[in-house]
Amino acid sequence: MRLGARLQRRAVGAAVLAGVLVAAMPAAGVAVPSAGPAATASGTSSATEAAEWTTQKVRIGDSASTQAMSFDGGLARTHIGATAYVHVGLMRWSDSGVYYTRSTDHGATWRKAFRLNGVDQQGRGIRLASAGSNLYAAWMRDTSSGTMVYFRRNRDHGNYAGWLDRVRLTSAAGLGYPSIAAARTSVYVAYGNHTSGTVSLRISRDRGATWRRITLGSASPVDGGGNWHFINPLVTASGANIAVFWPATPGGDVIGRVSTDSGVHWSTEKNLGTGLTSAHALDARIAVAGDDAAGNAWVRVWRAGTWGSKRVVVPAGDTGGAAGTRWSPAVALRGTAQVGVAYQQSADGIATRTLWSQSNDRGATWLAAETLPQPYPWRDAGDVPSVAWRSNGRAFVLVDDRSDPQEEGFYVSLSTRP
């Protein structure tokens, strides 16, 4: 995977100007939240491409020209009794809106999209997290003075009446996209400042009512070509185990720190690989994934205080064509030994497909890859999917699509495997 393509995709269309990321959006303001237009879905499947996977297209609005996109981390789940909820966060270019929608039938149908930011506010980079019946959202807001991080909590499995007021977590500065995680009554929001180079974590012990901030490290926002980028850390949590990861330089070394007491004490910094893309915590394990300069997807898993060796994802029977053709891995854990990865691959360097592979022995070996059916024949090569993997084996992969290589419109699809 080319570094430039991945970094530009994670910048989500922002321009790099004299060390400041600037997006062409309307002036910011404050407004009460409003419900957005409807989200629609249509299903596709393929007998030749892993028939047990199905894919549903998710769009904000009824027009085919609607431009909506998701972000890695834009997928979450909750459940109550026999009802399992799938939650998706979306961003729309036309009105700078940050939207939320949910499904109770594994993505076959979707509720009307609900706008989380103000109608005259500029929002992007929405991420979701859940704990119990609580759903949490964090996103970046653009203003004339800089960017800032916002937070919102829902108390009832995403029910629209359950959304509480927006909370501004930071002042305006040079902030990148936030990452969010939740465990028990605690919520964690990580973000980077490309002006100061700091990596920060906001911690709430009361489901987002009050917050405190700690600084975990530093990073450079400048790549080898002298271009500036957002510093985008990732946070993941399960029980008392929390991990925060960030790139030391854009696309460069992945730095990680772990806490086993809900963020009170932290390990020293550890260099884990290059090209950070995703992370996931489950019970006593923590996984981090990335893609190196040669385009190889890799995974490392922490367990009982120790990081395992780096495992390169090489599915059984899949040579992947030319060397370095697996990138943007999104990792998920299940049980005590399983590791699942959704990643991107291209045979010709242009048309991109999303695949799923899993390991049942902590990444030592990998099962044959399964190709996810997609509504459109072309997909952006910089995408990092979002993944959820339930204890019963059902897997969800959220990813962006394009209808044509020449179009700038992104459309979101959710693939499900029973």
C-alpha positions in Angstrom: 0.0 0.0 0.0 1.4 3.4 -0.9 1.9 5.6 2.1 0.5 8.7 0.3 -2.8 7.1 -0.7 -3.5 5.8 2.8 -2.6 9.0 4.5 -4.6 11.1 2.1 -7.6 8.8 2.6 -7.3 9.2 6.4 -7.1 13.0 5.9 -10.5 12.7 4.2 -10.1 15.2 1.5 -8.3 17.8 3.6 -5.7 20.0 2.0 -2.2 20.2 3.4 -1.3 23.9 3.6 1.8 25.2 5.4 1.4 22.8 8.3 -2.4 23.3 8.7 -5.0 20.9 7.4 -7.8 22.9 5.8 -11.1 21.6 4.4 -13.6 23.6 2.3 -16.6 23.7 4.5 -19.1 26.4 5.6 -18.7 28.6 8.6 -19.2 26.9 12.0 -21.9 27.7 14.5 -24.1 26.3 17.2 -27.5 24.7 16.6 -29.7 22.2 18.2 -29.4 18.6 16.6 -31.8 17.7 13.9 -32.9 14.5 12.3 -31.3 14.0 8.9 -32.8 12.5 5.8 -33.5 8.8 5.5 -30.8 6.1 5.3 -31.5 3.4 2.8 -30.1 0.0 2.2 -30.2 -2.6 -0.6 -28.6 -6.0 -0.5 -26.3 -7.8 -2.8 -24.7 -11.3 -2.7 -22.4 -13.4 -4.8 -22.3 -17.2 -5.1 -18.8 -17.0 -6.5 -17.5 -14.7 -3.7 -17.9 -16.4 -0.4 -21.6 -17.0 -0.6 -22.1 -16.9 3.2 -21.2 -13.2 3.2 -24.0 -10.7 2.2 -23.5 -7.0 1.7 -26.0 -4.2 2.3 -25.5 -0.7 0.9 -26.1 2.1 3.4 -26.7 5.7 2.3 -27.8 8.9 3.9 -30.6 10.3 1.8 -32.7 9.1 -1.2 -30.6 10.6 -4.0 -28.0 8.5 -5.8 -25.7 11.6 -5.7 -25.6 11.7 -1.9 -22.0 11.5 -0.8 -21.6 9.7 2.5 -18.7 7.9 4.0 -17.7 6.1 7.2 -14.5 6.1 9.2 -12.5 3.2 10.7 -14.1 2.9 14.1 -17.5 3.9 12.8 -19.2 0.6 13.8 -20.5 -0.6 17.2 -22.9 -3.1 18.6 -25.2 -3.5 21.6 -27.9 -6.0 22.5 -30.8 -6.5 24.8 -32.5 -9.9 25.0 -33.0 -11.3 21.5 -32.4 -7.9 19.8 -29.0 -7.2 18.5 -28.3 -3.7 17.4 -25.7 -2.7 14.7 -24.7 1.0 15.0 -23.0 3.0 12.2 -21.6 6.5 12.2 -21.6 8.4 8.9 -20.3 11.8 7.6 -21.8 13.6 4.6 -19.9 16.1 2.5 -22.9 18.2 1.3 -23.8 19.6 4.7 -20.8 18.7 6.8 -23.1 16.6 8.9 -22.2 13.8 11.3 -24.9 11.2 11.3 -25.9 8.1 13.1 -28.1 5.2 12.1 -28.8 1.7 13.4 -30.1 -1.7 12.3 -31.9 -4.5 14.2 -31.7 -7.0 11.4 -28.0 -7.3 10.8 -28.0 -4.5 8.2 -30.9 -5.4 6.0 -32.8 -2.3 7.0 -31.8 1.0 8.7 -33.5 3.6 10.9 -33.8 7.2 9.6 -30.4 8.9 10.0 -30.0 11.2 12.9 -27.7 14.2 12.8 -25.4 14.4 15.9 -23.7 17.7 15.3 -25.4 21.1 14.9 -27.0 21.9 11.5 -24.5 24.7 10.9 -21.5 23.0 12.4 -18.7 21.3 10.4 -18.2 17.7 11.5 -16.2 14.7 10.3 -14.2 11.7 11.6 -17.0 10.2 13.7 -16.2 7.1 15.8 -18.5 5.0 17.9 -18.0 2.8 21.1 -20.5 0.9 23.3 -20.7 -0.5 26.8 -23.9 -2.2 28.0 -26.9 -0.2 26.7 -24.7 2.9 26.3 -23.5 4.1 22.9 -20.9 6.8 22.6 -19.8 9.0 19.7 -16.8 11.3 19.2 -16.0 13.4 16.2 -13.9 16.3 15.0 -15.4 19.8 14.5 -13.8 22.3 12.1 -13.9 26.0 13.0 -12.1 29.1 11.8 -9.9 28.9 14.9 -8.9 25.3 14.4 -10.3 21.8 15.1 -11.8 20.5 18.3 -13.2 17.2 19.6 -16.9 16.7 20.5 -18.6 13.8 22.4 -22.1 12.6 22.7 -23.7 9.8 24.8 -26.8 7.7 24.1 -28.3 5.8 27.1 -30.7 3.4 25.2 -29.1 1.3 22.5 -29.0 4.3 20.1 -32.7 5.1 20.5 -33.0 8.7 19.1 -34.7 10.0 22.2 -31.8 8.7 24.2 -29.1 11.0 22.8 -27.9 13.5 25.4 -26.5 17.0 24.7 -23.2 17.4 22.8 -20.1 17.9 25.0 -17.0 19.8 23.7 -14.0 18.0 25.1 -11.2 20.4 23.8 -10.7 23.9 22.8 -9.9 24.8 19.2 -6.4 23.7 18.1 -4.7 21.6 15.5 -6.4 18.3 16.5 -6.8 15.2 14.4 -9.6 12.6 14.3 -10.5 11.3 17.7 -10.7 7.6 18.7 -13.1 6.4 21.3 -13.5 3.3 23.5 -15.7 2.3 26.5 -15.6 -0.3 29.2 -17.9 -0.6 32.2 -18.7 3.0 33.3 -15.5 4.4 31.8 -15.1 6.2 28.4 -11.8 7.0 26.7 -11.2 9.5 23.9 -7.7 9.7 22.3 -6.6 12.5 20.0 -3.4 14.1 18.6 -2.4 17.7 18.2 -0.3 18.2 15.1 0.7 21.7 16.3 2.2 20.7 19.6 2.9 17.1 18.6 1.2 15.7 21.8 -0.9 12.6 22.1 -3.7 13.0 24.7 -6.3 10.8 26.3 -9.5 12.1 27.9 -10.9 9.8 30.6 -14.4 9.7 32.1 -15.4 7.5 35.0 -19.1 8.4 34.9 -20.1 7.6 31.3 -19.1 11.0 29.9 -20.5 13.4 32.6 -17.0 14.6 33.7 -13.6 14.3 32.2 -9.9 14.6 32.9 -6.9 14.7 30.4 -3.6 12.9 30.5 -0.7 13.1 28.0 0.7 9.8 26.8 3.4 10.7 24.3 4.4 12.8 21.4 4.6 12.4 17.6 5.7 14.3 14.5 3.0 15.3 12.0 5.6 15.7 9.2 6.2 12.9 6.7 9.5 12.2 4.8 8.4 14.6 2.1 7.9 17.5 4.4 4.0 17.3 4.3 1.9 17.8 7.4 -0.8 15.3 8.5 -3.2 14.7 11.3 -1.9 12.7 14.3 -4.5 10.0 14.7 -4.1 7.8 17.7 -6.2 4.8 18.5 -7.6 3.7 21.8 -9.2 0.4 22.7 -10.5 -1.0 26.0 -11.9 -4.1 27.6 -12.6 -4.3 31.3 -9.6 -2.7 33.1 -7.3 -3.2 30.1 -6.7 -0.1 27.9 -4.2 0.5 25.1 -3.4 3.6 23.1 -1.4 3.5 19.9 -0.1 6.3 17.7 2.3 6.8 14.7 5.6 8.3 15.7 5.6 9.8 12.2 2.9 9.6 9.4 2.9 6.0 8.3 5.9 5.3 10.5 6.7 3.4 13.7 3.7 2.4 15.8 4.0 3.3 19.4 1.8 1.7 22.1 1.2 2.0 25.8 -1.0 -0.3 27.9 -2.8 0.1 31.2 -4.2 -2.8 33.2 -6.0 -0.6 35.8 -8.4 1.5 33.8 -5.8 4.2 32.9 -4.3 4.8 36.4 -0.8 3.4 35.5 0.7 2.9 32.1 3.5 0.8 30.6 6.4 2.4 28.9 6.3 3.1 25.2 6.8 0.1 22.9 7.6 0.1 19.2 5.3 -2.4 17.6 5.6 -2.1 13.9 4.9 0.5 11.2 1.8 1.9 9.5 -0.9 1.9 12.2 -4.4 1.0 11.0 -6.5 -0.5 13.8 -6.7 -2.0 17.3 -9.1 -4.1 19.4 -9.3 -5.3 23.0 -11.2 -8.3 24.2 -11.0 -9.6 27.8 -7.4 -10.3 28.5 -6.1 -9.7 25.0 -5.2 -6.5 23.0 -4.5 -6.6 19.3 -3.0 -3.9 17.0 -2.6 -4.0 13.2 -0.9 -2.1 10.5 0.6 -2.3 7.0 4.3 -1.8 6.4 6.0 0.1 3.6 6.0 -3.0 1.4 2.2 -3.4 1.8 2.2 -6.4 4.1 -0.6 -6.5 6.6 0.5 -7.5 10.1 -1.0 -8.1 13.6 0.5 -8.2 17.1 -1.4 -9.4 20.2 -0.8 -8.5 23.8 -1.7 -11.1 26.5 -0.9 -11.3 30.2 1.5 -8.4 30.1 3.5 -9.5 27.1 3.4 -8.6 23.4 3.6 -11.5 21.0 5.7 -11.4 17.8 4.5 -9.6 14.7 2.4 -11.9 12.5 2.1 -11.2 8.8 -1.3 -12.0 7.4 -0.8 -14.7 4.7 -4.1 -16.6 4.1 -3.8 -20.3 3.2 -3.6 -20.8 -0.5 -3.4 -17.1 -1.3 -0.2 -15.7 -2.7 -1.9 -12.2 -3.1 -0.4 -11.7 -6.5 2.5 -9.3 -6.4 4.3 -8.8 -3.2 2.8 -6.2 -0.8 -0.8 -6.3 -1.9 -2.5 -6.6 1.5 -3.1 -3.3 3.3 -5.4 -1.4 5.7 -6.1 -4.3 8.0 -8.9 -4.0 10.6 -8.4 -6.5 13.4 -10.9 -8.1 15.7 -10.5 -10.7 18.5 -12.8 -13.6 19.5 -12.6 -16.1 22.2 -9.1 -16.8 23.6 -7.1 -17.5 20.5 -9.0 -16.3 17.4 -7.9 -13.3 15.4 -9.9 -11.9 12.4 -8.7 -9.4 9.9 -10.5 -7.5 7.1 -8.1 -6.0 4.7 -7.8 -4.5 1.2 -6.2 -6.1 -1.8 -5.7 -5.1 -5.5 -4.6 -7.3 -8.3 -4.0 -4.5 -10.8 -3.3 -1.5 -8.4 -6.6 0.2 -9.3 -9.7 -2.0 -8.5 -9.7 -2.9 -4.9 -11.6 -5.6 -3.0 -12.0 -6.3 0.7 -11.2 -9.7 2.1 -11.6 -11.5 5.4 -9.2 -14.0 6.9 -9.0 -15.4 10.4 -6.5 -17.3 12.6 -7.5 -19.9 15.2 -4.0 -20.0 16.7 -3.3 -16.4 17.7 -2.0 -15.5 14.2 0.5 -18.3 13.7 -1.5 -19.6 10.6 -4.4 -18.1 8.7 -7.4 -19.7 7.0 -8.2 -19.1 3.3 -9.3 -15.6 2.6 -13.0 -14.9 1.9 -13.8 -12.1 -0.6 -16.6 -9.8 0.5 -19.2 -9.0 -2.2 -19.5 -5.3 -2.9 -22.3 -3.2 -4.5 -19.8 -1.4 -6.8 -16.9 -2.6 -8.8 -14.4 -0.1 -7.5 -13.3 0.7 -4.0 -10.9 3.3 -2.6 -7.5 1.7 -2.0 -6.9 3.7 1.2 -9.9 2.5 3.1 -9.5 1.0 6.6 -12.6 -1.1 7.3 -14.5 -1.2 10.6 -15.0 -4.7 12.0 -17.2 -6.3 14.7 -17.0 -10.0 15.6 -19.6 -11.4 17.9 -19.0 -14.3 20.3 -21.5 -16.4 18.3 -19.3 -16.0 15.2 -21.3 -13.5 13.3 -18.9 -10.9 11.7 -19.6 -7.4 10.4 -17.4 -5.4 8.1 -18.1 -1.7 7.3 -16.4 -0.1 4.4 -16.7 2.7 1.8 -17.4 2.2 -1.9 -17.3 4.3 -5.0 -19.6 3.7 -8.0 -17.0 4.8 -10.5 -13.2 5.6 -10.3 -13.8 9.1 -11.6 -16.5 10.0 -9.0 -15.7 11.6 -5.7 -18.9 10.2 -4.0 -18.4 7.6 -1.3 -21.1 5.2 -0.3 -21.1 2.9 2.8 -21.7 -0.8 2.8 -22.0 -3.4 5.5 -21.0 -7.0 4.9 -22.3 -9.7 7.3 -21.4 -13.3 7.8 -23.6 -15.5 10.0 
